[in-house]
């Protein structure tokens, strides 16, 4: 039985703190920017956050819009855009309940964002919203992880060092910790995230603590979600290069078309 959740802010409640780590993550960046550059029409970045994907796409000349539920993330995105002399078109709304004025050739949901749909109904609604906003022959593309035994069977309530990196402004070290708990019947993972800011002597001077929950999805379950959401054609790959999903430590990169 997992312990009661702490009363902590969401990981997405502070865009500047999020970017201490998020801006340094290259995961999927080249894949999504290349997809957007080669799209045959406008692009929508769902759960665009602070613009890790959206802003490089806009710099590359892509006709792109974004949406995100969290105002602090969009505030940071706009601040970063100002410094780049960009004027992004973004919307604050839930990825499972959005209605925009136009349709898109490509809708992407990067960086595991889809698993923050915490109910089956939200998952289906998100996929339906995406399909309804696709141009004919348009595609929705998103990534998540395969819930391997190593991931969902991990020790609970154990503080794990996830990595160390340099502060983007000061160059001083930071340490990233995650403490996980699970409801494996509901397929929910809860994480307490900590970012420790160290001084030059290696002493902890500040700690940012937040929490986040996600609902993981298995491959055949994903296919059922796509079918119920109205898609007739899809592919699920094991990585961004299009390799088949064959190993439980693979990613799940989903492509679904509006046909």
C-alpha positions as CSV (number, residue, x, y, z in Angstrom):
1,X,0.0,0.0,0.0
2,X,1.5,3.4,-1.0
3,X,1.7,6.2,1.5
4,X,-0.6,9.2,1.5
5,X,0.4,11.9,-0.9
6,X,2.1,15.0,0.5
7,X,0.6,18.4,0.0
8,X,3.0,19.8,-2.5
9,X,2.6,22.0,-5.6
10,X,2.4,20.5,-9.0
11,X,5.6,20.1,-10.9
12,X,3.9,22.4,-13.5
13,X,3.1,25.2,-11.1
14,X,6.4,27.0,-11.7
15,X,7.7,27.3,-15.2
16,X,11.0,28.8,-14.3
17,X,11.8,25.9,-11.8
18,X,10.5,23.4,-14.4
19,X,13.0,24.8,-16.9
20,X,16.0,24.2,-14.5
21,X,15.7,20.7,-15.7
22,X,13.3,20.7,-18.6
23,X,15.2,23.0,-20.9
24,X,18.2,20.7,-20.7
25,X,16.3,17.5,-21.8
26,X,17.0,16.7,-25.5
27,X,14.5,13.8,-25.4
28,X,12.5,13.8,-28.7
29,X,13.5,17.3,-29.6
30,X,15.0,16.6,-33.0
31,X,12.2,14.1,-33.8
32,X,9.4,16.5,-33.2
33,X,11.1,19.5,-34.8
34,X,11.8,17.5,-37.9
35,X,8.2,16.2,-38.0
36,X,6.9,19.8,-37.7
37,X,9.2,21.1,-40.4
38,X,8.0,18.4,-42.8
39,X,4.3,18.7,-42.0
40,X,2.1,19.6,-44.9
41,X,0.2,22.3,-43.0
42,X,-0.1,23.9,-39.6
43,X,1.1,22.1,-36.4
44,X,-0.4,21.9,-32.9
45,X,1.8,21.2,-29.9
46,X,-0.4,19.8,-27.2
47,X,0.9,20.2,-23.6
48,X,3.5,22.6,-25.0
49,X,4.7,23.6,-21.5
50,X,7.4,26.2,-21.5
51,X,8.0,25.8,-25.3
52,X,10.8,23.2,-25.3
53,X,9.5,21.9,-28.7
54,X,7.3,24.8,-29.8
55,X,9.9,27.6,-29.8
56,X,12.5,25.7,-31.8
57,X,9.7,24.8,-34.3
58,X,8.7,28.5,-34.6
59,X,12.4,29.4,-35.0
60,X,12.5,26.9,-37.9
61,X,9.6,28.7,-39.6
62,X,6.9,26.2,-38.7
63,X,3.3,27.5,-38.6
64,X,2.6,26.2,-35.0
65,X,0.2,26.8,-32.1
66,X,0.4,25.3,-28.6
67,X,-1.9,24.6,-25.7
68,X,-1.3,23.8,-22.1
69,X,-3.4,23.6,-19.0
70,X,-0.9,25.4,-16.7
71,X,-0.7,29.2,-16.8
72,X,2.8,29.3,-15.2
73,X,4.2,27.2,-17.9
74,X,2.7,29.4,-20.6
75,X,4.0,32.5,-18.8
76,X,7.5,31.2,-19.0
77,X,7.0,30.2,-22.6
78,X,6.0,33.8,-23.5
79,X,8.9,35.2,-21.6
80,X,11.3,33.0,-23.5
81,X,9.6,33.9,-26.7
82,X,10.0,37.6,-26.0
83,X,13.8,37.1,-25.6
84,X,13.8,35.4,-29.0
85,X,11.6,38.0,-30.7
86,X,8.9,35.4,-31.3
87,X,5.2,35.8,-30.9
88,X,3.8,32.3,-30.3
89,X,0.1,31.6,-30.5
90,X,-0.8,29.6,-27.4
91,X,-4.0,28.6,-25.6
92,X,-4.6,27.7,-22.0
93,X,-6.9,24.7,-22.0
94,X,-7.0,21.0,-21.0
95,X,-5.7,18.6,-23.6
96,X,-8.8,16.4,-23.1
97,X,-11.2,19.3,-23.7
98,X,-10.1,21.8,-26.3
99,X,-11.7,23.5,-29.3
100,X,-9.6,25.6,-31.6
101,X,-10.5,27.6,-34.7
102,X,-8.6,25.6,-37.2
103,X,-7.4,22.1,-38.1
104,X,-3.8,20.9,-38.3
105,X,-1.7,18.6,-40.5
106,X,0.2,17.4,-37.4
107,X,-0.8,17.3,-33.8
108,X,2.0,16.3,-31.4
109,X,1.9,15.5,-27.7
110,X,5.6,15.3,-26.7
111,X,7.5,14.2,-23.6
112,X,5.1,11.7,-22.1
113,X,2.5,14.3,-21.7
114,X,-0.4,12.0,-22.7
115,X,-0.1,10.0,-19.5
116,X,-1.2,13.0,-17.5
117,X,-4.7,12.2,-18.7
118,X,-5.6,10.5,-15.4
119,X,-8.8,8.6,-16.4
120,X,-9.8,6.5,-19.4
121,X,-12.5,9.0,-20.3
122,X,-9.8,11.8,-20.4
123,X,-7.6,9.6,-22.6
124,X,-10.3,8.9,-25.1
125,X,-11.5,12.5,-25.0
126,X,-7.9,13.8,-25.7
127,X,-7.6,11.4,-28.7
128,X,-11.0,12.4,-30.0
129,X,-10.2,16.2,-29.7
130,X,-7.0,15.6,-31.6
131,X,-8.8,13.6,-34.4
132,X,-11.4,16.3,-34.7
133,X,-8.7,19.0,-35.1
134,X,-6.8,17.0,-37.8
135,X,-6.9,17.9,-41.5
136,X,-7.7,15.0,-43.8
137,X,-4.7,12.6,-43.9
138,X,-3.3,14.5,-40.9
139,X,-1.5,12.6,-38.0
140,X,-1.4,12.8,-34.3
141,X,2.0,11.7,-32.9
142,X,3.0,11.2,-29.3
143,X,5.3,9.3,-27.1
144,X,5.1,7.6,-23.7
145,X,6.9,4.7,-22.0
146,X,6.1,1.0,-22.0
147,X,5.3,0.2,-18.3
148,X,8.0,-2.4,-17.9
149,X,8.4,-4.4,-14.7
150,X,11.5,-2.4,-14.0
151,X,9.5,0.8,-14.0
152,X,6.2,-0.1,-12.4
153,X,7.8,-2.7,-10.1
154,X,10.3,-0.2,-8.6
155,X,10.7,0.1,-4.9
156,X,8.2,2.5,-3.4
157,X,8.8,5.5,-1.1
158,X,12.5,5.4,-1.8
159,X,14.3,8.6,-2.6
160,X,16.3,7.9,-5.8
161,X,19.0,10.2,-7.3
162,X,17.9,10.6,-10.9
163,X,20.8,12.8,-12.1
164,X,23.1,15.6,-11.6
165,X,23.6,18.6,-13.9
166,X,24.7,22.2,-13.9
167,X,22.4,25.1,-13.1
168,X,21.6,26.8,-16.5
169,X,22.4,30.3,-15.2
170,X,25.0,29.9,-12.4
171,X,26.7,26.7,-13.6
172,X,26.6,25.4,-10.0
173,X,25.6,21.8,-9.5
174,X,22.0,20.6,-9.1
175,X,20.7,17.1,-8.0
176,X,17.4,15.6,-9.1
177,X,15.6,13.1,-6.9
178,X,12.4,11.2,-7.4
179,X,10.4,9.3,-4.7
180,X,7.7,7.1,-6.3
181,X,4.6,5.3,-5.1
182,X,2.1,3.3,-7.1
183,X,-1.5,2.2,-7.4
184,X,-0.9,-0.7,-9.7
185,X,-4.5,-1.6,-10.0
186,X,-5.4,1.9,-11.2
187,X,-2.1,2.0,-13.2
188,X,-1.1,5.2,-11.5
189,X,2.4,6.4,-10.5
190,X,2.8,9.2,-8.1
191,X,6.2,11.0,-7.8
192,X,7.6,13.5,-5.4
193,X,10.3,15.4,-7.4
194,X,13.1,17.4,-5.7
195,X,15.6,19.7,-7.3
196,X,18.5,20.5,-4.9
197,X,20.6,23.6,-5.7
198,X,24.1,23.3,-4.4
199,X,26.8,25.9,-3.8
200,X,30.4,25.8,-4.9
201,X,31.3,23.8,-1.8
202,X,28.7,21.2,-2.5
203,X,26.3,22.3,0.2
204,X,22.5,22.2,-0.4
205,X,21.3,25.9,-0.4
206,X,17.8,25.5,-1.8
207,X,15.4,22.6,-2.5
208,X,12.4,22.8,-4.8
209,X,9.8,20.0,-4.1
210,X,6.8,19.2,-6.2
211,X,4.6,16.3,-7.0
212,X,3.1,14.8,-10.1
213,X,0.9,11.8,-11.0
214,X,0.6,9.9,-14.2
215,X,-1.5,7.0,-15.6
216,X,0.6,4.5,-17.5
217,X,-0.8,2.5,-20.5
218,X,0.0,-0.8,-22.1
219,X,0.4,-1.4,-25.8
220,X,-2.9,-3.3,-26.5
221,X,-4.7,-0.9,-24.2
222,X,-3.4,2.0,-26.3
223,X,-4.7,0.3,-29.4
224,X,-8.2,0.0,-27.9
225,X,-8.1,3.7,-26.9
226,X,-7.3,4.7,-30.4
227,X,-10.0,2.5,-31.8
228,X,-12.7,3.8,-29.4
229,X,-11.5,7.4,-30.2
230,X,-12.4,6.8,-33.9
231,X,-9.0,6.1,-35.5
232,X,-8.9,3.4,-38.2
233,X,-5.1,3.4,-38.8
234,X,-2.2,3.7,-36.3
235,X,1.3,2.4,-35.7
236,X,3.1,2.0,-32.3
237,X,6.8,2.1,-32.6
238,X,9.5,1.2,-30.0
239,X,11.6,4.4,-30.5
240,X,11.7,7.6,-32.5
241,X,13.4,5.9,-35.4
242,X,10.4,3.7,-36.1
243,X,11.8,0.4,-34.8
244,X,9.0,-2.1,-33.9
245,X,8.0,-2.2,-30.2
246,X,9.4,-5.6,-29.1
247,X,11.1,-5.0,-25.7
248,X,9.5,-4.0,-22.5
249,X,12.1,-1.3,-22.0
250,X,11.2,0.3,-25.3
251,X,9.4,3.6,-25.6
252,X,6.0,3.7,-27.2
253,X,5.8,6.2,-30.0
254,X,2.3,6.4,-31.4
255,X,1.2,7.5,-34.8
256,X,-2.5,7.7,-35.7
257,X,-4.0,9.1,-38.9
258,X,-7.3,10.9,-39.7
259,X,-8.7,8.7,-42.5
